[in-house]
Amino acid sequence: MKIVVRGLVALALSIIGNSAHGLTFTATGPGDDTNKILSALATFVVSDLKLVITLSNTASNDPDKSAEILTGVFFTLAGDPPLARTSAVLGSDTAIKNRPGISGPGMNVGSEWVYGNGLTGLPDGANEGLTIASLNKIHKRNHFSGPNLGPSGGVQFGVTTAFDDLGNDKGDLKHKQLIENTVVFTLSQLPTDFTLADISNVSFQYGTSLKDPGPNLAGTIRGEGNNPVIPEPGTTTLIATGLLWSFALVGRPRRTSTSVAPSMGRAKSAPLSGGNRTQMVRRESG
């Protein structure tokens, strides 16, 4: 019995402690080269008053110009809360192309990316954004913490595809250090009542300008069939409450009757005089 009780408590606490939930936006569209299809993905995960944003270039082509490099994501947060910059790191299976030395998953690229809120003039009226420092829509002083990785400029440290062949780069894309695949950003100090419904107007920015060349693609919420289901806080609370209630029922000692009929007899209920209660009356079989 103790093992069952402990298991219920542990499961309830596990659910309470893992109340993360997420929402994914995708975008696909033509670049300035009609033969190239641009594609991007951003997943927003809320956990412990932190917003974790995974930004990926998911196109299957080989970029050969700056306008095909993913350089930012814009979005609206209801109430426009000023979040704190916590970290910006390379995602899994990610490295920096054209960079001497070793780079890989988890590498800190915070010095090359900036976050801002209270922004104006963005696509779809977005008020928040994450971009490379050289995009100049967000002041460079708003960069994440991290070591200086080298000079910024152009699409330096933008996000390219997994199919990028550096040998055919043209113009200002030549010799640029580019992040292959994915960057993961963590922003903290979310309002306590923040929910996924407070995220909207997501769009993906390419190139070094908010105008051509530098297309912007509107994000669309990915269908539930392709999205992992993670309990919302309300659902999590209900599940945990149910488990704790089960724990209470399992842990409650059972009541035992003081009147037990002998194996050779029967027991029946008869009303007590002057009240509504009943008592057990023994009737011997004979």
Kinemage of the C-alpha trace (Angstrom):
@kinemage 1
@onewidth
@group {chain A} dominant
@subgroup {mainchain}
@vectorlist {calphas} color= white
{ca met a 1} P 0.000 0.000 0.000
{ca lys a 2} L 2.794 2.425 0.851
{ca ile a 3} L 4.382 1.785 -2.543
{ca val a 4} L 1.129 2.685 -4.327
{ca val a 5} L 0.727 5.867 -2.276
{ca arg a 6} L 4.299 6.950 -2.905
{ca gly a 7} L 3.854 6.305 -6.629
{ca leu a 8} L 0.743 8.474 -6.781
{ca val a 9} L 2.424 11.324 -4.923
{ca ala a 10} L 5.519 11.144 -7.122
{ca leu a 11} L 3.439 11.163 -10.305
{ca ala a 12} L 1.356 14.106 -9.105
{ca leu a 13} L 4.445 16.124 -8.210
{ca ser a 14} L 6.030 15.232 -11.548
{ca ile a 15} L 3.025 16.552 -13.456
{ca ile a 16} L 2.880 19.713 -11.356
{ca gly a 17} L 6.582 20.353 -11.896
{ca asn a 18} L 6.451 19.786 -15.674
{ca ser a 19} L 3.814 22.278 -16.756
{ca ala a 20} L 5.556 23.248 -20.009
{ca his a 21} L 3.384 23.784 -23.049
{ca gly a 22} L 4.225 24.853 -26.581
{ca leu a 23} L 2.958 26.257 -29.864
{ca thr a 24} L 4.606 25.989 -33.302
{ca phe a 25} L 4.405 28.420 -36.222
{ca thr a 26} L 5.615 27.620 -39.732
{ca ala a 27} L 5.981 29.622 -42.934
{ca thr a 28} L 6.719 28.733 -46.549
{ca gly a 29} L 6.990 31.059 -49.531
{ca pro a 30} L 9.036 32.123 -52.535
{ca gly a 31} L 12.213 34.128 -52.148
{ca asp a 32} L 13.373 36.790 -54.583
{ca asp a 33} L 14.589 33.884 -56.713
{ca thr a 34} L 11.431 32.173 -57.940
{ca asn a 35} L 13.280 28.863 -58.076
{ca lys a 36} L 13.932 28.958 -54.332
{ca ile a 37} L 11.326 28.175 -51.686
{ca leu a 38} L 11.922 29.642 -48.243
{ca ser a 39} L 10.734 27.737 -45.178
{ca ala a 40} L 11.025 28.429 -41.442
{ca leu a 41} L 9.719 27.207 -38.106
{ca ala a 42} L 9.429 28.764 -34.644
{ca thr a 43} L 8.275 26.891 -31.560
{ca phe a 44} L 7.266 28.875 -28.465
{ca val a 45} L 7.375 26.939 -25.193
{ca val a 46} L 6.212 28.365 -21.855
{ca ser a 47} L 7.728 26.861 -18.719
{ca asp a 48} L 8.357 28.256 -15.235
{ca leu a 49} L 7.655 31.848 -16.350
{ca lys a 50} L 10.156 31.501 -19.201
{ca leu a 51} L 9.543 31.701 -22.937
{ca val a 52} L 11.788 29.383 -24.953
{ca ile a 53} L 11.793 30.068 -28.705
{ca thr a 54} L 13.335 27.590 -31.129
{ca leu a 55} L 13.979 29.204 -34.522
{ca ser a 56} L 14.880 26.994 -37.494
{ca asn a 57} L 15.561 27.430 -41.205
{ca thr a 58} L 13.776 24.381 -42.633
{ca ala a 59} L 14.205 25.040 -46.366
{ca ser a 60} L 15.645 22.237 -48.477
{ca asn a 61} L 17.633 24.422 -50.879
{ca asp a 62} L 21.175 25.773 -51.012
{ca pro a 63} L 21.153 29.528 -50.299
{ca asp a 64} L 23.517 31.556 -52.443
{ca lys a 65} L 22.504 35.095 -51.478
{ca ser a 66} L 21.751 37.059 -48.314
{ca ala a 67} L 18.002 37.281 -48.953
{ca glu a 68} L 17.756 33.520 -48.408
{ca ile a 69} L 19.256 33.594 -44.917
{ca leu a 70} L 16.859 33.641 -41.931
{ca thr a 71} L 17.785 36.642 -39.793
{ca gly a 72} L 14.937 37.064 -37.312
{ca val a 73} L 11.463 36.343 -36.015
{ca phe a 74} L 8.882 38.972 -35.058
{ca phe a 75} L 5.823 38.394 -32.888
{ca thr a 76} L 3.247 40.061 -30.665
{ca leu a 77} L 2.921 39.350 -26.956
{ca ala a 78} L -0.268 40.617 -25.371
{ca gly a 79} L 0.529 43.498 -23.061
{ca asp a 80} L 4.011 43.833 -24.610
{ca pro a 81} L 5.843 42.638 -21.447
{ca pro a 82} L 9.564 43.530 -21.266
{ca leu a 83} L 11.154 40.102 -20.928
{ca ala a 84} L 14.704 39.474 -19.757
{ca arg a 85} L 17.326 38.056 -22.122
{ca thr a 86} L 18.564 34.779 -20.641
{ca ser a 87} L 20.373 32.831 -23.371
{ca ala a 88} L 20.819 32.214 -27.095
{ca val a 89} L 22.483 28.922 -28.022
{ca leu a 90} L 22.852 26.628 -31.012
{ca gly a 91} L 20.248 23.881 -31.277
{ca ser a 92} L 20.828 20.151 -31.634
{ca asp a 93} L 22.706 19.027 -34.771
{ca thr a 94} L 23.739 22.642 -35.332
{ca ala a 95} L 27.102 24.236 -36.023
{ca ile a 96} L 28.435 27.494 -37.481
{ca lys a 97} L 29.457 27.163 -41.106
{ca asn a 98} L 32.678 28.812 -42.239
{ca arg a 99} L 33.876 29.197 -38.664
{ca pro a 100} L 37.403 28.116 -37.743
{ca gly a 101} L 37.678 25.881 -34.718
{ca ile a 102} L 34.970 23.846 -33.063
{ca ser a 103} L 31.300 24.801 -32.840
{ca gly a 104} L 28.261 22.704 -32.118
{ca pro a 105} L 25.054 22.187 -30.124
{ca gly a 106} L 24.748 24.408 -27.071
{ca met a 107} L 27.350 26.910 -28.217
{ca asn a 108} L 26.631 30.403 -26.886
{ca val a 109} L 25.821 32.829 -29.736
{ca gly a 110} L 24.189 35.462 -27.537
{ca ser a 111} L 26.506 38.292 -28.507
{ca glu a 112} L 25.291 38.061 -32.117
{ca trp a 113} L 21.517 38.128 -31.489
{ca val a 114} L 19.314 40.816 -29.966
{ca tyr a 115} L 15.853 40.919 -28.400
{ca gly a 116} L 13.548 43.911 -28.185
{ca asn a 117} L 10.009 44.764 -27.113
{ca gly a 118} L 7.863 47.831 -27.613
{ca leu a 119} L 8.853 47.804 -31.292
{ca thr a 120} L 6.930 49.619 -34.023
{ca gly a 121} L 6.819 49.442 -37.797
{ca leu a 122} L 7.056 45.640 -37.899
{ca pro a 123} L 5.051 43.336 -40.174
{ca asp a 124} L 1.486 42.680 -38.979
{ca gly a 125} L 1.957 45.149 -36.123
{ca ala a 126} L 4.258 42.858 -34.120
{ca asn a 127} L 5.779 44.462 -31.016
{ca glu a 128} L 8.602 42.026 -30.152
{ca gly a 129} L 11.481 40.543 -32.065
{ca leu a 130} L 14.625 38.435 -32.119
{ca thr a 131} L 17.139 39.290 -34.852
{ca ile a 132} L 20.808 39.224 -35.723
{ca ala a 133} L 22.535 42.331 -34.406
{ca ser a 134} L 23.194 43.824 -37.847
{ca leu a 135} L 19.513 44.007 -38.879
{ca asn a 136} L 19.410 47.379 -37.077
{ca lys a 137} L 15.748 47.189 -36.069
{ca ile a 138} L 16.740 46.448 -32.470
{ca his a 139} L 19.635 48.293 -30.835
{ca lys a 140} L 22.825 46.269 -30.592
{ca arg a 141} L 23.093 46.925 -26.875
{ca asn a 142} L 20.070 44.629 -26.432
{ca his a 143} L 22.112 41.543 -27.277
{ca phe a 144} L 22.162 38.399 -25.160
{ca ser a 145} L 25.188 37.719 -23.002
{ca gly a 146} L 27.996 35.713 -24.541
{ca pro a 147} L 31.570 35.843 -25.809
{ca asn a 148} L 32.428 38.019 -28.784
{ca leu a 149} L 32.404 35.685 -31.784
{ca gly a 150} L 33.808 38.206 -34.237
{ca pro a 151} L 32.728 41.193 -36.297
{ca ser a 152} L 29.064 41.570 -37.229
{ca gly a 153} L 27.799 42.779 -40.570
{ca gly a 154} L 25.478 41.664 -43.308
{ca val a 155} L 23.859 38.333 -42.477
{ca gln a 156} L 26.737 37.248 -40.238
{ca phe a 157} L 25.433 34.568 -37.803
{ca gly a 158} L 22.082 34.356 -39.568
{ca val a 159} L 20.426 30.931 -39.900
{ca thr a 160} L 21.044 28.983 -43.103
{ca thr a 161} L 19.777 25.583 -44.226
{ca ala a 162} L 21.268 22.149 -43.704
{ca phe a 163} L 21.932 22.053 -47.460
{ca asp a 164} L 24.091 25.169 -47.692
{ca asp a 165} L 27.149 24.727 -49.917
{ca leu a 166} L 29.542 27.556 -49.138
{ca gly a 167} L 31.294 27.093 -52.459
{ca asn a 168} L 28.553 28.793 -54.493
{ca asp a 169} L 27.911 31.812 -52.248
{ca lys a 170} L 27.635 35.124 -54.050
{ca gly a 171} L 28.242 38.772 -53.259
{ca asp a 172} L 27.962 39.743 -49.590
{ca leu a 173} L 27.174 36.153 -48.591
{ca lys a 174} L 30.759 35.112 -49.264
{ca his a 175} L 32.900 34.329 -46.223
{ca lys a 176} L 30.012 34.852 -43.795
{ca gln a 177} L 29.745 32.671 -40.700
{ca leu a 178} L 26.241 31.192 -40.745
{ca ile a 179} L 24.332 29.100 -38.219
{ca glu a 180} L 23.208 25.837 -39.709
{ca asn a 181} L 19.614 24.884 -38.818
{ca thr a 182} L 18.594 26.178 -35.383
{ca val a 183} L 18.995 28.758 -32.605
{ca val a 184} L 17.271 28.389 -29.213
{ca phe a 185} L 16.438 31.546 -27.253
{ca thr a 186} L 15.317 31.758 -23.628
{ca leu a 187} L 13.499 34.827 -22.316
{ca ser a 188} L 12.483 35.064 -18.662
{ca gln a 189} L 10.185 37.069 -16.368
{ca leu a 190} L 6.920 36.214 -18.096
{ca pro a 191} L 3.765 37.543 -16.414
{ca thr a 192} L 2.231 34.906 -14.155
{ca asp a 193} L -1.007 34.882 -16.181
{ca phe a 194} L 0.726 34.501 -19.566
{ca thr a 195} L -0.679 31.840 -21.922
{ca leu a 196} L -0.032 30.691 -25.473
{ca ala a 197} L -3.104 32.646 -26.548
{ca asp a 198} L -1.071 35.801 -25.845
{ca ile a 199} L 1.251 35.038 -28.824
{ca ser a 200} L 0.263 36.258 -32.284
{ca asn a 201} L 1.458 38.007 -35.468
{ca val a 202} L 4.462 35.715 -35.908
{ca ser a 203} L 6.564 36.343 -39.011
{ca phe a 204} L 10.007 35.343 -40.274
{ca gln a 205} L 12.564 37.819 -41.582
{ca tyr a 206} L 15.205 37.137 -44.233
{ca gly a 207} L 18.193 39.183 -45.347
{ca thr a 208} L 19.432 42.461 -43.918
{ca ser a 209} L 16.479 44.739 -44.571
{ca leu a 210} L 12.788 44.854 -43.686
{ca lys a 211} L 12.274 45.852 -47.316
{ca asp a 212} L 13.403 44.108 -50.498
{ca pro a 213} L 15.784 42.411 -50.680
{ca gly a 214} L 14.771 40.702 -47.478
{ca pro a 215} L 11.394 38.950 -47.668
{ca asn a 216} L 9.194 38.497 -44.616
{ca leu a 217} L 6.949 35.434 -44.346
{ca ala a 218} L 3.852 35.310 -42.144
{ca gly a 219} L 3.739 32.369 -39.740
{ca thr a 220} L 0.823 29.959 -39.516
{ca ile a 221} L 0.038 27.761 -36.512
{ca arg a 222} L 1.003 24.209 -37.321
{ca gly a 223} L -1.814 21.685 -37.238
{ca glu a 224} L -2.354 19.725 -34.044
{ca gly a 225} L -1.671 16.469 -35.852
{ca asn a 226} L 1.967 17.493 -36.228
{ca asn a 227} L 2.346 19.167 -32.868
{ca pro a 228} L 3.284 17.390 -29.669
{ca val a 229} L 0.496 17.567 -27.102
{ca ile a 230} L 1.745 19.005 -23.804
{ca pro a 231} L -0.794 19.681 -21.033
{ca glu a 232} L -1.845 23.262 -20.443
{ca pro a 233} L -1.475 24.488 -16.829
{ca gly a 234} L -5.209 24.104 -16.196
{ca thr a 235} L -5.206 20.516 -17.436
{ca thr a 236} L -2.074 19.786 -15.459
{ca thr a 237} L -3.688 21.060 -12.280
{ca leu a 238} L -6.781 18.933 -12.820
{ca ile a 239} L -4.705 15.798 -13.399
{ca ala a 240} L -2.549 16.462 -10.362
{ca thr a 241} L -5.600 17.198 -8.208
{ca gly a 242} L -7.200 13.947 -9.314
{ca leu a 243} L -4.085 12.000 -8.432
{ca leu a 244} L -3.811 13.611 -5.030
{ca trp a 245} L -7.488 12.843 -4.375
{ca ser a 246} L -6.812 9.239 -5.361
{ca phe a 247} L -3.912 9.254 -2.921
{ca ala a 248} L -6.262 10.434 -0.175
{ca leu a 249} L -8.721 7.649 -0.909
{ca val a 250} L -6.013 4.993 -1.064
{ca gly a 251} L -4.439 6.222 2.147
{ca arg a 252} L -7.706 6.367 4.137
{ca pro a 253} L -8.018 3.435 6.613
{ca arg a 254} L -10.991 1.173 6.068
{ca arg a 255} L -13.746 0.987 8.701
{ca thr a 256} L -14.460 -2.424 10.204
{ca ser a 257} L -17.843 -3.418 11.624
{ca thr a 258} L -18.059 -4.446 15.259
{ca ser a 259} L -21.126 -6.608 14.563
{ca val a 260} L -20.383 -9.600 12.392
{ca ala a 261} L -22.991 -12.251 11.777
{ca pro a 262} L -21.859 -15.801 12.469
{ca ser a 263} L -21.411 -18.093 9.544
{ca met a 264} L -24.573 -20.023 10.489
{ca gly a 265} L -26.799 -16.979 10.839
{ca arg a 266} L -28.008 -13.930 8.989
{ca ala a 267} L -28.238 -10.287 9.866
{ca lys a 268} L -30.965 -7.851 8.998
{ca ser a 269} L -31.707 -4.196 9.683
{ca ala a 270} L -34.544 -3.114 11.933
{ca pro a 271} L -35.531 0.469 12.822
{ca leu a 272} L -34.676 1.781 16.281
{ca ser a 273} L -37.564 3.221 18.202
{ca gly a 274} L -37.598 7.005 18.449
{ca gly a 275} L -35.113 7.614 15.627
{ca asn a 276} L -34.210 7.131 12.025
{ca arg a 277} L -31.058 5.108 12.612
{ca thr a 278} L -30.843 1.380 12.068
{ca gln a 279} L -29.060 -1.298 14.004
{ca met a 280} L -28.047 -4.841 13.242
{ca val a 281} L -30.425 -7.475 14.732
{ca arg a 282} L -29.214 -11.028 14.788
{ca arg a 283} L -31.596 -13.776 13.761
{ca glu a 284} L -30.418 -17.283 14.316
{ca ser a 285} L -31.341 -19.842 11.714
{ca gly a 286} L -33.071 -22.798 13.155
